[in-house]
Amino acid sequence: MTRTIPDRVVVVGGGTAGWMTASYLKAAFGHRVSVTVVESSRIGTIGVGEATFSDIRHFFEFLDLKEEDWMPACNATYKLAVRFQDWRRPGHHFYHPFEKLPSVGGFPLTDWWLRNGPTERFDADCFVLASLCDAERSPRRLDGSLLDRGAIDGGSTPMGLTMSEHQGATQFPYAYHFEAALLAKYLCQYAVDRGVRHVVDDVEDVLLDQRGWITSVRGKESGEIHGDLFVDCTGFKGLLLNKALEVPFVSYQESLPNDSAVALQVPLDMRERGIPPYTQATAQEAGWIWTIPLFGRIGTGYVYASDYCAPDEAERVLREFAGPAAADAEANHIRMRIGRSAESWVRNCVAIGLSSGFVEPLESTGIFFIHHAIEQLVKHFPDAGWSEHNRGMYNSAVGNVMDGVREFLTLHYLAAERSDTQYWRDAAHRPMPDGMAERLERWKVQLPDTENIFPYYHGLPPYSYMCILLGMGGIATSYPPAVGLSDDTAAQKEFAAIRGRAGHLIESLPNQYDYFAQMRKGSLR
C-alpha cells in the first residue's frame, strides 16, 4: 500500500507526555505538520514526574520559552541536586549534584579524595553545589544572573544542542521542580495557540488496516480521527502500542522491585518553611520517600515494593513522614509498570512517556525519558517510505536510554549500606542487568569513567556513578596506585578552592523563595 509523507500526527493522551510532544512537534515543523491531541477529561496527570534532569532546559529553549514565561505558571523551583537521606544509616545524607567533577593531574578529584580528602563529605569536598544545597541557596542572584562561572561550567547562553549532543560538553547547574498538571495545562495553551487541534474525548477503539497499521482512533463523541503517525501517550495502559498492536512489555522488576507509590500534595507556607534547591529521597523500610519543594506546596510520595509493604501501611508511613499539614491531603495510589516496551515504535505508532517505559522515579528520569523520546522522534521522523532503519535507530536509542537508567538505579540499591529490614538485605543480592556485574567489579578498583559505564547514551555521566558509589557506602572503592605515588599538593589546593567558592556563593546568593517571589512580581533586575 502506497503511503504519503506522514504529515498528520495524532497524539492520543494528553498530560505531560502528550503536550510536551505536541508542543515540540509544532515548534519543530510549524504548519508543515498537523498535530491533533485527543485527551480524555477523566484521566489526570500522574504526579510522579515533578523533578527533572538539568538537560530539560533544552526543551524550553527549543520552544523559545524563558523561565519567567513558564515557571510562575507551574509553581516551579530550581533543583541543584538529589539529596539521598538515610540510605547509608539514619541521619546520613549526601548529594548527587548537577556539576562537572574537577580533575587534578589527570585524575578525577574523587580519586584524590579517596586518598586524602579533607573531610568525610566527598560531596562537599569535591563539588560546590553540595554546600549550596546545605545552605538552601538559589543558583541565581536577584538580578537574574547565574552563579559564577568559576564554580560551574555551562553558562546560561542557549546552545541549541539536543541532550545527547550536550552530554560531556557542559553541565548546567540546575534542573527544575514543577507541578506536572500545571505544565501540561501551560503547554496545552502554547500548542493550541500555534495550531494544534485539541479534542477532549475518550478513545473507545483503535482501528487497524489489513497490514496492522493504525488508520484512526474512534472517540466516544467525536467519531473517527484519522492520521498518518499516531503517538501513544496513554500512560501505563499503553492503549495503542501494547493493547491494539500487542507489543510485548519487558519487565525490569527482577532488579528493581518497587512497583507501587502513594503520593500527597501538601500545602505549606513555603516562605516560612523555605524552598530547598534539591529533590530529597529518604530511605524507608520498604523503599523511599520523595520530597519535592514547589512554590506553595510540597509534593511527596512513598515508592515501595508491594511484596514488602501494603498500600494502607505505605500511606500511613507517608502521612506520618509528611506531618500534620498532610492531614487533609488526598492520597493518590499508583501501581507502576517498571520496564519498557520491547519496541517503542512499531509500524506507524510511537509510544512516548509511561506507555513506552518507566524506571521508578528515583533519579527523576520520567520527564527525561519523554524529552529524549521526542528529540529522537524529530531526528528520525518518518519519510514517505517509512524506513525500517529510522524505526530501528529510534528503538535502539530509546531502549538504550532506559536500559542504562535501569543499571544506574540498580546500583543505588546494590551500593546502599542500609540493611535493617528484609527489603534492604535483599537489595544487596538482587539480580543485575546483563554486563553490570563485570562493570561493578571494575568500579571497585577504579572509579567509573567513560570507558567502563553503560556504553550507550542514557543521560548519566561517570561522575553520577561515582557519587552513588561514594555516597551509599556499601561497596568499597579505591584510588589508582598512581594517585598514591603522586604529590597531592595541587589536589589539596583544589579542595580549598572549592570550599572558598562555596563560602563566597553562600554569602552572595539569595534563598529560593525570595528569588521566585521577585520573579513573580516581574522585578528581577
NORMO-V980042 format. One line per field, one symbol per residue. phi: phi as a letter, one per 20 degrees, with the letter a starting at -180 (. if undefined). psi: psi as a letter, one per 30 degrees, with the letter a starting at -180 (. if undefined). A space follows every 10 residues. Layout:
# NORMO-V980042
phi = ???
psi = ???
This chain:
# NORMO-V980042
phi = .fcegfdddd edoemfffef ffffffffdl ffceccddcf fedeffeeed ccefffffff ffemdegffd fffdlecece addedmfeag nebbddeebf efdcmncfff fffffaffce effffdcfff fffgeldfec efenffgfff ecepmcegdm dfffffgnfb cfebdcdbeg fffffffgfg fffdofedde aefdbdedef enefdaddeg demfdeaddd dedemfflge feefelffdd edffdcefcb bcccddfbef fffndfebed ddfcfcqbde ccedepaddb adebeffdbe gfffffffff ffngfegeff edeceedeqb fgceccldcd ecnfferbcj egdleffgff gfffgffffd gfdfelgffg ffffffffff fffffgfffg ggffefffbe cfgfffgfcf fefgnfgfff ffffdbggcf ecegfdgbnd fgfffggfff efnecfcbef gfffedfegf ffffgfffff fffffgfdee efffffffff emcff
psi = kkklkigjkj jjkcaeeefe eeeeeeeefb ffkkkkkjkk ffjlkkheig lllffffeee eefhklefef eefghllljf lkkjkgfelk fkllkjlikk klkkggkkfe eeeeeikeaf jeefefkefe eeeefhlkfk lfgfkllkff ekkeagkkfg lleeeekfel jkflalklje eeeeeefeee eefggkkjjj lkkfljklaf fgkkelkjle efakjllekk jjhgaffhee eeeefhklkj kgfefifjgl lkkkjjkljf eeeljkhlkk jjkaegblkk jjkljflkkl ljklkfffkl eeeeeeeeee efaffgegkk kjkkjkjjal kekfjkchkk kkbffelkjl geghfeeeee eeeeeeeeeg klaffikfee eeeeeeeeee eeeeeeeeee eeeefkfkhf leeeefefgl kllkfeeeee eefffklkaf fglkflkgfj lefeeeeeee eegfkklllk eeefflkgee eeeeeeeeee eeeeeeffkl leeeefeeef fggk.
